[in-house]
């Protein structure tokens, strides 16, 4: 069980770090083609998308951790 918790914690930390790490080179290249309000909207949209993906990932990890806890308790 301890190994499962450690793996889940590491996955969550990685997801949070990548979400807060800014834009990928491909995203930045796309943003560089825009200006003014269009660029601001696209930056906001990409940021929101990253946050949504991170929350979905963390929820999935925590759900799986809960399932593993129940399974381990049954042993």
C-alpha positions in Angstrom: 0.0 0.0 0.0 2.9 2.4 0.8 4.3 1.9 -2.7 0.9 2.8 -4.2 0.7 6.0 -2.1 4.2 6.9 -3.1 3.5 6.4 -6.8 0.3 8.3 -6.6 2.0 11.2 -4.8 4.7 11.3 -7.4 2.2 11.3 -10.3 0.2 14.1 -8.7 3.3 16.2 -8.1 4.4 15.7 -11.7 1.0 16.7 -13.1 0.9 19.9 -11.0 4.4 20.9 -12.0 3.7 20.4 -15.7 0.5 22.3 -15.4 2.2 25.3 -13.8 5.2 25.1 -16.1 4.0 27.4 -18.9 3.5 26.6 -22.5 5.2 23.9 -24.6 7.4 25.1 -27.5 4.6 24.2 -30.0 2.1 26.2 -28.0 4.4 29.1 -27.7 5.1 29.0 -31.5 1.3 29.1 -32.1 0.9 32.0 -29.6 3.7 34.0 -31.3 1.5 34.1 -34.4 -1.2 36.0 -32.5 -1.3 39.5 -31.0 -3.5 41.7 -28.8 -6.8 40.3 -27.5 -6.5 37.1 -29.6 -3.2 36.2 -28.0 -4.6 36.9 -24.5 -7.7 34.8 -25.2 -5.6 31.9 -26.5 -3.2 32.0 -23.5 -6.2 31.9 -21.2 -7.8 29.0 -23.1 -4.5 27.0 -23.0 -4.1 27.7 -19.3 -7.6 26.6 -18.6 -7.2 23.5 -20.6 -4.0 22.6 -18.7 -5.8 23.1 -15.4 -8.7 20.9 -16.5 -6.4 18.1 -17.7 -4.5 18.3 -14.4 -7.7 18.1 -12.3 -9.0 15.2 -14.3 -5.7 13.3 -13.9 -5.5 13.9 -10.2 -9.1 12.8 -9.7 -8.3 9.6 -11.6 -5.2 8.9 -9.5 -7.0 9.5 -6.3 -9.9 7.3 -7.4 -7.5 4.5 -8.2 -5.7 5.0 -4.9 -9.0 4.6 -3.1 -9.8 1.4 -5.0 -6.4 0.0 -4.2 -6.9 0.9 -0.5 -10.2 -1.1 -0.5 -8.5 -4.0 -2.2 -5.6 -4.0 0.2 -8.0 -3.9 3.2 -9.8 -7.0 1.9 -6.6 -9.1 2.1 
